[in-house]
Amino acid sequence: MKKYLLTLLAFAVFLISPSGSYAENSKDSIEERIERGELKKLPSTEIELTTDSGTGELLNAEELSSIHLAAIEELEAETGEKLDKNFEISEHEVQELHLEENTGEEVSLRSKTGGSGVKLVAGLIIDERNKEIVSYIEIENINVARVAMITGKVTLESSTNRKRSYRDEDVFHYTFTAPEIKKRAMKVSDPVSIVDTNFWRTVSTSLATWPNGKTDADHKVGKEFLLNKKGIEYPKYRDAHSRIKMFEPDEADLAWLPKSQREQRDPGVRKEYIKWYENKYGVPNFNWSDVDIHHIIPLAYGGYNDFDNLIPLPEDFHRQEVTPWWASYGKYVPDGDDY
């Protein structure tokens, strides 16, 4: 908690903002590329910053000055820059910081949704053509009171397992000043190359300051997205009749199994599955001749023929979306082998 608090308070004093090939583009040009299908935008989390939050921790001027100084020294160590340590904090500048500590290493600085605030959205932008990913932060909505400044950082993280530790791929600090807040600007990081299949997410820490000196902070761990090594998101599908969902694998590095080591394809599984499906869910309104029975985790990656690993997929969707996604999942896929 202290680490996030120190960083947040330092942001309130210094304007630290990145610039890169994506960051130099305007929001309009990025949005135009998204509309043309050149980039894919994946919102990951919403951040609420309000002036009428609930309980918090009240710090006095001496405590806040000490934290400011420690934060400045921490940023100097991280960036190698020499920052101004000459500052004074008077009692009227002491703010109520809204802190809530979760278990483990995750820290939440969540505010209650209120009427006078700002909503930010953080997420990912995927460039499939160049196999690159960037994180972004964008002002989505402003309620009543306009904030004077918003500062923070967004960390782009990846993992080979959605339930285990994530590693930092990129960290960018941002500052929205009043003119940028007015036009609801977007900030983006430098691009990171996509090499392997991974889960990707953003971790965002933000601090808003209002003209009357009030502040509010929020820390959010965003939703993760599974992208293959071409930067393509795992296909989403839910069977409309049975409501069976094509679940995502929890691992991004499942091992490819030779045919001698994997469960063999059951030639009778299609007929057996259709009978089981109709007994459990009733006769569907689609024609079974237009449907493939898909192994959600392919046999080649350790899947099995049990019915909970099967789902009926429209033939075109299966062959044009799902099979190509798995073809770019692993590091090694023999030519001519199946899934």
C-alpha positions as a Python dict, from the first residue, in 0.01 Angstrom:
ca = {
    (1, 'M'): (0, 0, 0),
    (2, 'K'): (281, 240, 89),
    (3, 'K'): (444, 198, -252),
    (4, 'Y'): (128, 296, -439),
    (5, 'L'): (63, 582, -199),
    (6, 'L'): (414, 720, -242),
    (7, 'T'): (393, 708, -617),
    (8, 'L'): (51, 871, -625),
    (9, 'L'): (154, 1163, -409),
    (10, 'A'): (465, 1227, -613),
    (11, 'F'): (250, 1243, -926),
    (12, 'A'): (53, 1528, -770),
    (13, 'V'): (370, 1741, -761),
    (14, 'F'): (547, 1650, -1087),
    (15, 'L'): (410, 1613, -1438),
    (16, 'I'): (562, 1296, -1577),
    (17, 'S'): (429, 1189, -1914),
    (18, 'P'): (566, 945, -2172),
    (19, 'S'): (599, 995, -2540),
    (20, 'G'): (640, 726, -2802),
    (21, 'S'): (536, 624, -3150),
    (22, 'Y'): (179, 561, -3034),
    (23, 'A'): (174, 833, -2771),
    (24, 'E'): (257, 1095, -3033),
    (25, 'N'): (-60, 1009, -3225),
    (26, 'S'): (-372, 1204, -3140),
    (27, 'K'): (-675, 1031, -2991),
    (28, 'D'): (-861, 1102, -3317),
    (29, 'S'): (-603, 925, -3532),
    (30, 'I'): (-603, 625, -3300),
    (31, 'E'): (-983, 611, -3301),
    (32, 'E'): (-982, 637, -3681),
    (33, 'R'): (-743, 340, -3704),
    (34, 'I'): (-969, 147, -3468),
    (35, 'E'): (-1272, 228, -3686),
    (36, 'R'): (-1084, 114, -3997),
    (37, 'G'): (-1005, -215, -3824),
    (38, 'E'): (-629, -152, -3811),
    (39, 'L'): (-629, -155, -3431),
    (40, 'K'): (-848, -341, -3182),
    (41, 'K'): (-948, -166, -2859),
    (42, 'L'): (-1009, -383, -2552),
    (43, 'P'): (-1145, -193, -2248),
    (44, 'S'): (-1017, -365, -1935),
    (45, 'T'): (-1138, -167, -1633),
    (46, 'E'): (-1321, 149, -1526),
    (47, 'I'): (-1178, 390, -1271),
    (48, 'E'): (-1408, 616, -1066),
    (49, 'L'): (-1263, 927, -902),
    (50, 'T'): (-1506, 1135, -698),
    (51, 'T'): (-1502, 1421, -450),
    (52, 'D'): (-1771, 1269, -230),
    (53, 'S'): (-1621, 934, -136),
    (54, 'G'): (-1676, 759, 192),
    (55, 'T'): (-1425, 691, 465),
    (56, 'G'): (-1053, 751, 438),
    (57, 'E'): (-735, 825, 625),
    (58, 'L'): (-659, 1183, 728),
    (59, 'L'): (-290, 1278, 722),
    (60, 'N'): (-143, 1590, 876),
    (61, 'A'): (94, 1824, 693),
    (62, 'E'): (409, 1678, 851),
    (63, 'E'): (314, 1322, 755),
    (64, 'L'): (222, 1427, 403),
    (65, 'S'): (550, 1620, 359),
    (66, 'S'): (746, 1313, 469),
    (67, 'I'): (559, 1093, 222),
    (68, 'H'): (614, 1347, -57),
    (69, 'L'): (988, 1349, 5),
    (70, 'A'): (1008, 969, 12),
    (71, 'A'): (807, 951, -310),
    (72, 'I'): (1036, 1199, -483),
    (73, 'E'): (1342, 998, -383),
    (74, 'E'): (1176, 677, -504),
    (75, 'L'): (1101, 835, -842),
    (76, 'E'): (1458, 963, -868),
    (77, 'A'): (1584, 609, -815),
    (78, 'E'): (1345, 471, -1078),
    (79, 'T'): (1397, 737, -1346),
    (80, 'G'): (1751, 860, -1279),
    (81, 'E'): (1620, 1219, -1287),
    (82, 'K'): (1694, 1486, -1027),
    (83, 'L'): (1367, 1630, -900),
    (84, 'D'): (1292, 1943, -697),
    (85, 'K'): (1275, 1870, -324),
    (86, 'N'): (1190, 2228, -224),
    (87, 'F'): (821, 2225, -140),
    (88, 'E'): (592, 2322, 144),
    (89, 'I'): (261, 2168, 236),
    (90, 'S'): (32, 2377, 449),
    (91, 'E'): (-246, 2236, 666),
    (92, 'H'): (-519, 2343, 422),
    (93, 'E'): (-354, 2132, 149),
    (94, 'V'): (-375, 1812, 353),
    (95, 'Q'): (-619, 1580, 181),
    (96, 'E'): (-825, 1283, 282),
    (97, 'L'): (-683, 976, 104),
    (98, 'H'): (-927, 692, 46),
    (99, 'L'): (-745, 370, 120),
    (100, 'E'): (-866, 14, 141),
    (101, 'E'): (-616, -270, 169),
    (102, 'N'): (-693, -609, 22),
    (103, 'T'): (-526, -937, 103),
    (104, 'G'): (-192, -1024, -51),
    (105, 'E'): (-5, -776, -267),
    (106, 'E'): (-305, -620, -439),
    (107, 'V'): (-395, -275, -308),
    (108, 'S'): (-732, -110, -362),
    (109, 'L'): (-782, 264, -339),
    (110, 'R'): (-1145, 250, -443),
    (111, 'S'): (-1391, 533, -408),
    (112, 'K'): (-1767, 507, -395),
    (113, 'T'): (-1949, 616, -709),
    (114, 'G'): (-2062, 975, -658),
    (115, 'G'): (-2203, 1272, -840),
    (116, 'S'): (-1896, 1495, -866),
    (117, 'G'): (-1619, 1307, -1037),
    (118, 'V'): (-1461, 1160, -1343),
    (119, 'K'): (-1463, 814, -1497),
    (120, 'L'): (-1152, 676, -1670),
    (121, 'V'): (-1119, 362, -1878),
    (122, 'A'): (-794, 167, -1902),
    (123, 'G'): (-727, -118, -2138),
    (124, 'L'): (-534, -257, -2433),
    (125, 'I'): (-501, -163, -2798),
    (126, 'I'): (-388, -444, -3027),
    (127, 'D'): (-208, -396, -3358),
    (128, 'E'): (-245, -742, -3513),
    (129, 'R'): (-67, -646, -3835),
    (130, 'N'): (252, -549, -3652),
    (131, 'K'): (198, -793, -3361),
    (132, 'E'): (216, -514, -3104),
    (133, 'I'): (21, -421, -2794),
    (134, 'V'): (-10, -91, -2606),
    (135, 'S'): (-191, 5, -2287),
    (136, 'Y'): (-412, 313, -2277),
    (137, 'I'): (-596, 537, -2032),
    (138, 'E'): (-887, 750, -2149),
    (139, 'I'): (-1130, 994, -1990),
    (140, 'E'): (-1477, 853, -2054),
    (141, 'N'): (-1708, 1076, -1854),
    (142, 'I'): (-1706, 1383, -1629),
    (143, 'N'): (-1980, 1439, -1371),
    (144, 'V'): (-2056, 1796, -1258),
    (145, 'A'): (-1728, 1918, -1110),
    (146, 'R'): (-1434, 1940, -1352),
    (147, 'V'): (-1107, 1817, -1206),
    (148, 'A'): (-795, 2031, -1230),
    (149, 'M'): (-550, 1748, -1297),
    (150, 'I'): (-537, 1369, -1315),
    (151, 'T'): (-208, 1185, -1272),
    (152, 'G'): (-117, 821, -1246),
    (153, 'K'): (45, 522, -1406),
    (154, 'V'): (-62, 220, -1610),
    (155, 'T'): (135, -104, -1598),
    (156, 'L'): (102, -351, -1883),
    (157, 'E'): (140, -706, -1751),
    (158, 'S'): (150, -1053, -1906),
    (159, 'S'): (137, -1409, -1776),
    (160, 'T'): (130, -1764, -1908),
    (161, 'N'): (-137, -1851, -1650),
    (162, 'R'): (-436, -1633, -1562),
    (163, 'K'): (-430, -1745, -1196),
    (164, 'R'): (-59, -1701, -1128),
    (165, 'S'): (188, -1416, -1110),
    (166, 'Y'): (209, -1154, -1385),
    (167, 'R'): (525, -982, -1506),
    (168, 'D'): (561, -616, -1599),
    (169, 'E'): (601, -555, -1973),
    (170, 'D'): (570, -176, -1972),
    (171, 'V'): (498, 105, -1725),
    (172, 'F'): (393, 451, -1833),
    (173, 'H'): (316, 756, -1621),
    (174, 'Y'): (56, 1001, -1744),
    (175, 'T'): (-82, 1344, -1663),
    (176, 'F'): (-408, 1493, -1787),
    (177, 'T'): (-413, 1871, -1751),
    (178, 'A'): (-726, 2086, -1764),
    (179, 'P'): (-736, 2131, -2147),
    (180, 'E'): (-689, 1756, -2199),
    (181, 'I'): (-956, 1678, -1942),
    (182, 'K'): (-1196, 1910, -2121),
    (183, 'K'): (-1156, 1726, -2452),
    (184, 'R'): (-1146, 1384, -2278),
    (185, 'A'): (-803, 1293, -2403),
    (186, 'M'): (-643, 952, -2436),
    (187, 'K'): (-288, 854, -2337),
    (188, 'V'): (-115, 543, -2467),
    (189, 'S'): (211, 367, -2392),
    (190, 'D'): (492, 272, -2625),
    (191, 'P'): (426, -52, -2819),
    (192, 'V'): (534, -390, -2686),
    (193, 'S'): (596, -677, -2929),
    (194, 'I'): (374, -984, -2906),
    (195, 'V'): (591, -1292, -2941),
    (196, 'D'): (413, -1574, -2757),
    (197, 'T'): (61, -1657, -2645),
    (198, 'N'): (-7, -1480, -2316),
    (199, 'F'): (-269, -1336, -2088),
    (200, 'W'): (-247, -956, -2088),
    (201, 'R'): (-393, -701, -1847),
    (202, 'T'): (-347, -348, -1716),
    (203, 'V'): (-295, -234, -1359),
    (204, 'S'): (-393, 131, -1316),
    (205, 'T'): (-330, 377, -1034),
    (206, 'S'): (-486, 722, -1066),
    (207, 'L'): (-513, 1040, -860),
    (208, 'A'): (-750, 1327, -936),
    (209, 'T'): (-707, 1676, -791),
    (210, 'W'): (-992, 1931, -790),
    (211, 'P'): (-949, 2311, -790),
    (212, 'N'): (-1059, 2323, -424),
    (213, 'G'): (-768, 2095, -332),
    (214, 'K'): (-966, 1777, -277),
    (215, 'T'): (-818, 1453, -412),
    (216, 'D'): (-928, 1097, -471),
    (217, 'A'): (-725, 791, -569),
    (218, 'D'): (-812, 458, -727),
    (219, 'H'): (-613, 143, -799),
    (220, 'K'): (-757, -121, -1032),
    (221, 'V'): (-640, -454, -1169),
    (222, 'G'): (-806, -492, -1507),
    (223, 'K'): (-963, -788, -1680),
    (224, 'E'): (-717, -1020, -1851),
    (225, 'F'): (-727, -1102, -2223),
    (226, 'L'): (-587, -1417, -2383),
    (227, 'L'): (-401, -1334, -2705),
    (228, 'N'): (-221, -1586, -2923),
    (229, 'K'): (124, -1520, -3070),
    (230, 'K'): (-33, -1327, -3359),
    (231, 'G'): (-204, -1091, -3114),
    (232, 'I'): (-552, -1231, -3185),
    (233, 'E'): (-796, -1247, -2895),
    (234, 'Y'): (-938, -1585, -2798),
    (235, 'P'): (-1275, -1623, -2979),
    (236, 'K'): (-1587, -1572, -2768),
    (237, 'Y'): (-1886, -1802, -2813),
    (238, 'R'): (-2188, -1922, -2617),
    (239, 'D'): (-2433, -2174, -2761),
    (240, 'A'): (-2766, -1989, -2779),
    (241, 'H'): (-2975, -2303, -2715),
    (242, 'S'): (-2792, -2477, -2428),
    (243, 'R'): (-2606, -2166, -2300),
    (244, 'I'): (-2284, -2372, -2297),
    (245, 'K'): (-1987, -2134, -2307),
    (246, 'M'): (-1665, -2200, -2493),
    (247, 'F'): (-1439, -2142, -2193),
    (248, 'E'): (-1083, -2011, -2219),
    (249, 'P'): (-789, -2229, -2117),
    (250, 'D'): (-623, -2115, -1794),
    (251, 'E'): (-279, -2173, -1943),
    (252, 'A'): (-118, -1988, -2232),
    (253, 'D'): (163, -2242, -2267),
    (254, 'L'): (-7, -2582, -2292),
    (255, 'A'): (237, -2836, -2435),
    (256, 'W'): (181, -2981, -2780),
    (257, 'L'): (137, -3359, -2749),
    (258, 'P'): (246, -3606, -3016),
    (259, 'K'): (-40, -3826, -3138),
    (260, 'S'): (101, -4121, -2947),
    (261, 'Q'): (67, -3931, -2616),
    (262, 'R'): (-271, -3761, -2653),
    (263, 'E'): (-622, -3895, -2606),
    (264, 'Q'): (-729, -4032, -2943),
    (265, 'R'): (-1023, -3887, -3131),
    (266, 'D'): (-1335, -4100, -3077),
    (267, 'P'): (-1507, -4160, -3415),
    (268, 'G'): (-1839, -4210, -3240),
    (269, 'V'): (-1823, -3904, -3016),
    (270, 'R'): (-2025, -3679, -3249),
    (271, 'K'): (-2327, -3913, -3256),
    (272, 'E'): (-2304, -3975, -2882),
    (273, 'Y'): (-2273, -3603, -2804),
    (274, 'I'): (-2576, -3507, -3015),
    (275, 'K'): (-2787, -3768, -2835),
    (276, 'W'): (-2666, -3646, -2494),
    (277, 'Y'): (-2720, -3280, -2591),
    (278, 'E'): (-3081, -3330, -2707),
    (279, 'N'): (-3167, -3540, -2403),
    (280, 'K'): (-3039, -3267, -2172),
    (281, 'Y'): (-3131, -2946, -2357),
    (282, 'G'): (-3396, -3052, -2607),
    (283, 'V'): (-3384, -3041, -2986),
    (284, 'P'): (-3212, -2718, -3100),
    (285, 'N'): (-3340, -2492, -3380),
    (286, 'F'): (-3016, -2529, -3578),
    (287, 'N'): (-2938, -2808, -3823),
    (288, 'W'): (-2672, -3047, -3693),
    (289, 'S'): (-2531, -3079, -4046),
    (290, 'D'): (-2424, -2711, -4021),
    (291, 'V'): (-2245, -2764, -3691),
    (292, 'D'): (-1903, -2901, -3590),
    (293, 'I'): (-1850, -3062, -3249),
    (294, 'H'): (-1547, -2874, -3120),
    (295, 'H'): (-1300, -2988, -2851),
    (296, 'I'): (-1267, -2669, -2644),
    (297, 'I'): (-920, -2773, -2530),
    (298, 'P'): (-786, -2951, -2839),
    (299, 'L'): (-672, -3311, -2803),
    (300, 'A'): (-333, -3195, -2931),
    (301, 'Y'): (-297, -2975, -2619),
    (302, 'G'): (-414, -3229, -2364),
    (303, 'G'): (-790, -3206, -2415),
    (304, 'Y'): (-1023, -3501, -2390),
    (305, 'N'): (-1342, -3646, -2543),
    (306, 'D'): (-1560, -3592, -2235),
    (307, 'F'): (-1876, -3394, -2307),
    (308, 'D'): (-1777, -3104, -2078),
    (309, 'N'): (-1490, -3035, -2321),
    (310, 'L'): (-1720, -3031, -2625),
    (311, 'I'): (-1941, -2760, -2774),
    (312, 'P'): (-2140, -2733, -3098),
    (313, 'L'): (-1998, -2453, -3316),
    (314, 'P'): (-2126, -2316, -3646),
    (315, 'E'): (-1905, -2469, -3913),
    (316, 'D'): (-1781, -2136, -4056),
    (317, 'F'): (-1700, -1991, -3713),
    (318, 'H'): (-1516, -2307, -3612),
    (319, 'R'): (-1305, -2328, -3924),
    (320, 'Q'): (-1246, -1957, -3988),
    (321, 'E'): (-1204, -1827, -3631),
    (322, 'V'): (-1138, -2100, -3375),
    (323, 'T'): (-908, -2339, -3564),
    (324, 'P'): (-683, -2054, -3694),
    (325, 'W'): (-657, -1915, -3339),
    (326, 'W'): (-526, -2247, -3208),
    (327, 'A'): (-296, -2279, -3509),
    (328, 'S'): (-106, -1975, -3370),
    (329, 'Y'): (-125, -2080, -3005),
    (330, 'G'): (183, -2295, -2945),
    (331, 'K'): (548, -2269, -3027),
    (332, 'Y'): (548, -2588, -3229),
    (333, 'V'): (270, -2717, -3454),
    (334, 'P'): (360, -2984, -3712),
    (335, 'D'): (235, -2926, -4066),
    (336, 'G'): (-72, -3129, -4147),
    (337, 'D'): (-151, -3218, -3786),
    (338, 'D'): (-497, -3150, -3647),
    (339, 'Y'): (-649, -3019, -3325),
}
